[in-house]
């Protein structure tokens, strides 16, 4: 429980632990950047390659296909590199994952057909899916118990910087989409810092010495009822969070565009104002929500924090969908919309590494996050159909019902607040 007289959570954090958090966060920022940059360049890229207008049905269809390759690649990379992070170690695996998403992003500059784009996005996603699990496990293992939730929450919240960075990159390169992928090579330089500064956690080294083939074993993960239950429940929780991200959270931009269109604003101004409302205003609220999730976890526990934010989302989403009647009213409501719906994503970095023992930590955390990502993919396509079938506020409210599944799955997960990381 929270003790107001206790020393600040960061009082026992060492310089090396701060360094680990910084390196892990930078890896995650560029990781998330690689996912965001395609969304900002897909029209220009596919329009050029297909020789079709950016708003054509063929461009949209191929955009969804390429995104599908990215989602599958993230799942494959998460499974592979999560396992290798337990077997090889955190530092070498992080280096490989960063090189994967950096090098293959840079090679996208030369892509001139759809097969190349799909293959390169698959390979970029392999690095993206693997890096998160390695970094999340490393932060959890290095930080002391009383600082772990806050540090992990800070780690994941830095993804907001990726949104801003991708947005600024998109504005800078304009229609010259190839330059955006050259910028994606920059994170490769981070590998030199990782190699020089990151030491392997002693607890992982001990597990590697003592447990042999059990380290990073999917047979161990799914053969043991305790770890299997946690993996499947965690996967479902992640699927809810990622499904509502694509179906609900990103719809803040659509809500603003819909309102401004009904108010009679010009089309070009609607697009500009909607991007600002989502990419800056709502994203800021989402970033604050992710920053707040770690401290909330420490005060009320992990499961209650997830329950609180998902319960609030069930109330806030309909309110934001139906109550605002002016541009200013919706602009003021969107930060709260982002705060409650996006906050639980930081919880994945806090909670998933705490569910699994040393020899399965990256393997289990990666399975939860990346398989959840794949399971949530149909929501991306289903949401488009439901939004076309009914009014937008109604559709978004219906999709927010997914948070009920998130509330239900919490009954099958343990509380980890105040506990040491599990061992074998």
Buried (B, 14 or more C-beta within 10 A) or exposed (E): EEEEEEEEBBEEBEEEBBBBBBBBBBBBBBBBBBBBBBEBBBBBBBBBBBEBEBEBEEBBEBBEBBBBBBBBBBBBBBBBBBBBBBBBBBBBBBBBBBBBBBBBBBBBBEBEEBEBBBBBBBBBBBBBBBBBBBBBBBBBBBBBBBBBBBBBBBBBBBBBBBBBBBBEBBEEBEEEBBBBBEBBBEBBEBBEBBEEEBEBBEBBEBBBEEBEEBBBBBEBBEEBEEBBBBBBBBBBBBBBBBBBBBBBBBBBBBBBBBBBEEEEBEEEEBBEBBBBBBBEBBBBBBBBBBBBBBBBBBEBBBBBBBBBBBBBBBEBBBEBBEEBEEBEEBBEBBBBBBBBBBBBBBBBBBBBBBBBBBBBBBBBBBBBBBBBBBBBBEBBEBBBEBBEEEEBBBBBBBBBEBBEBBBEBBEEBBEBBEEEBBEB
